[in-house]
Amino acid sequence: MRATLQCTSLLGAAIVLLAGVVVATPASAANPIITSVYTADPAPLVVGNTLYVYAGRDEAASGQQNFLMREWRVLSSTDAATWTDHGAKANIGTFRWAGADAWASEVEPRNGKYYWYTSVNGNGAGWMDIGVAVGDSPLGPFTDAKGGPLISDSTPNSSGLNIDPTVFTDDDGQAYLYWGSYWGARAVKLKPNMIELDGPVVTPQGLQDFWEAPFMFKRNGLYYMIYAANDTNGCVTSSSYACQRYATATNPMGPWTHRGVVLGQVSSTTNHAGVAQFNGQWYMVYHNANAPGGGNFRRSVAVDLLHFNADGTMQRVTQTTTGPPPNPGTPPTGNIAPSATASTSHVSSWESLAAINDGGTPSSSADRSNLVYGNWPEQGTQWIEYTWPSARSINRTSVYWFDDDQGIDLPASCRAQYWTGSAYADVPGQSSCGTAANTFNSVTFPTVSTTRLRLSITARAGNSTGVLEWQAFAA
Ligand code: FUB
């Protein structure tokens, strides 16, 4: 947004843009999720089995150093990997009182209607306003819900720049509007009609280093606010850029407790993101400048996985060029070992830890035709372990032992362990861990939910141990 402060493009009141009619075209899984047009300021919304993303469109010519944004588009996906572009479903012409700058927006559902809160340049005094359009479906058609701005420079205690609305409706039906830029976050309650303020505009406390682009959501009873910050104290390398910091609160109006950075600097100067849980997986949608010919005013929407820690804090998002795999939150079935990251207390340098979850079926405990894991010359108790990026429900594990009749022998005993979130513990109620040669030895147990499963292996005296394949089965 920053460069636009010097070079705002006012297009004039005469501009009336018809909502674009675009044939829905599925795009393949990759980041950015769409490259046929430049898109920015994404806001996600889950309706049924569909993940929608509402985004502005960057139309600046190559080399142009200001935003040219005249419409808001809708994308959708049923697997968060493959996207359909539905085209523009609202534009500056949707608001008769506006003339330019179709900046960041967000859609909030209520009573079967969909309220599209937009940043837009009104024709009156001041610069940016927040308008509301309404439609009967996530794809509209959308019309102006109010006939004038919901927030403008004349709203008492409004932000220095009234853009970037995020609307959140709590379980009790109370809706909240947050917005702002120029380090000026603001919050206000909305009436049930979603188009009138319900009380005074307040300045939320605790959103450390807030610059702009708030997005609010709730998880496990805790309120989360992510927002763009541009400090160089752990956020960005230059304050021309921005990261996404986040804060949590136990009340939707705050006060907020700053928790850190959840999305680092992106390749565009602006950083605008949203969060959604879809089919059991959390996602962050954001924009960057990574599409061919992209830049600070030719941005593109990307989607990546978002992971929470057990204490409710968020892990920093890994920005990928591939995007997420299709529906990774769908519960896995069968042997989930191949999707895990393996680790061990020791592996012999000439053998391979990758053996244990490469999906092989050995013909015997002496089968060296595939990779082999062994921990020679270590003796006593050693371990192998699987880690998944989020918790898995597991109720069986099965191991095929390696025995080279030299330093590696069948073990004396073994047991399944799991990470409780703070320590390793024996998996409760597990059946005996078999040590037979030339077969898979299964261990069953009541389902545990864990990110880490460990096989603790105790060698026979004077020997080391080895594994040809170790499976873990989703409950
Ligand atoms: O896209 C125009 C403005 O840039 C948005 O409103 C800000 O959040 C920033 O992304």
Residues whose N, C-alpha, C, O or C-beta is under 5 A from the ligand:
A	BS01	FUB	M1 A40 D41 W103 A104 I163 D164 A213 T270 N271 H272
